[in-house]
Amino acid sequence: MVELLDPSLLHGEGGYDLASAYGALFLIQNFQEDQAAQLLSSKARDTLRQWHKRKTTNRTIPSVDDFQVELRAEEKKKPRG
């Protein structure tokens, strides 16, 4: 895709943004969860587990996820036709 652009467009902020987006897409496309988990230290994994546990067990204020679940449930209740 980059090869199709005018080289003058790749200088400055536009080139930086394009390179960043291209790099992010490359990482997402080639992401392997097993390898990523092995790269994390046990301390980092434990910290992430603790963070996730705190985030999911101590929720008192409804989140956007809660709203979306309720909205989907209501949509399913509506008769179609």
C-alpha positions as CSV (number, residue, x, y, z in Angstrom):
1,M,0.0,0.0,0.0
2,V,2.8,2.4,0.9
3,E,4.4,1.8,-2.5
4,L,1.3,3.3,-4.2
5,L,1.6,6.7,-2.5
6,D,3.5,9.6,-3.7
7,P,6.8,9.6,-1.8
8,S,6.3,13.3,-0.8
9,L,3.3,12.2,1.3
10,L,5.4,9.9,3.4
11,H,7.4,12.7,5.0
12,G,6.4,14.3,8.3
13,E,3.4,13.5,10.4
14,G,1.5,11.6,7.6
15,G,4.4,9.3,7.1
16,Y,4.7,8.7,10.8
17,D,1.0,8.0,11.2
18,L,1.0,5.6,8.3
19,A,4.1,3.8,9.6
20,S,2.6,3.5,13.0
21,A,-0.7,2.1,11.7
22,Y,1.1,-0.3,9.4
23,G,3.2,-1.6,12.3
24,A,0.2,-2.0,14.5
25,L,-1.7,-3.9,11.8
26,F,1.4,-6.1,11.3
27,L,1.5,-6.9,15.0
28,I,-2.2,-7.7,15.2
29,Q,-2.0,-9.9,12.1
30,N,0.9,-11.9,13.4
31,F,-0.1,-12.0,17.1
32,Q,0.3,-15.3,18.7
33,E,-1.2,-15.4,22.2
34,D,0.9,-18.4,23.4
35,Q,4.1,-16.7,22.5
36,A,3.0,-13.4,24.1
37,A,2.1,-15.2,27.4
38,Q,5.5,-16.9,27.5
39,L,7.3,-13.5,27.1
40,L,5.6,-12.1,30.2
41,S,7.3,-12.7,33.5
42,S,5.4,-14.5,36.1
43,K,5.2,-11.3,38.1
44,A,3.6,-9.5,35.1
45,R,1.1,-12.3,34.6
46,D,0.2,-12.2,38.3
47,T,-0.2,-8.4,38.2
48,L,-2.5,-8.7,35.2
49,R,-4.6,-11.4,36.9
50,Q,-5.0,-9.2,40.0
51,W,-5.9,-6.2,37.9
52,H,-8.5,-8.2,36.0
53,K,-9.9,-9.7,39.2
54,R,-10.2,-6.2,40.8
55,K,-11.8,-4.8,37.7
56,T,-14.4,-7.5,37.4
57,T,-15.3,-8.3,41.0
58,N,-15.5,-4.9,42.5
59,R,-17.8,-3.2,40.0
60,T,-20.6,-1.3,41.7
61,I,-21.2,1.3,39.0
62,P,-22.7,-0.1,35.7
63,S,-20.2,-0.1,32.9
64,V,-20.7,0.4,29.2
65,D,-20.5,-3.4,28.8
66,D,-23.5,-3.8,31.2
67,F,-25.5,-1.3,29.2
68,Q,-24.6,-3.1,25.9
69,V,-25.7,-6.4,27.4
70,E,-29.0,-5.0,28.5
71,L,-29.6,-3.3,25.2
72,R,-28.9,-6.5,23.3
73,A,-31.3,-8.4,25.6
74,E,-34.0,-5.8,24.9
75,E,-33.4,-6.0,21.2
76,K,-33.9,-9.7,21.3
77,K,-37.3,-9.3,23.1
78,K,-38.7,-7.0,20.4
79,P,-40.9,-8.8,17.9
80,R,-39.5,-8.9,14.4
81,G,-41.6,-8.2,11.4
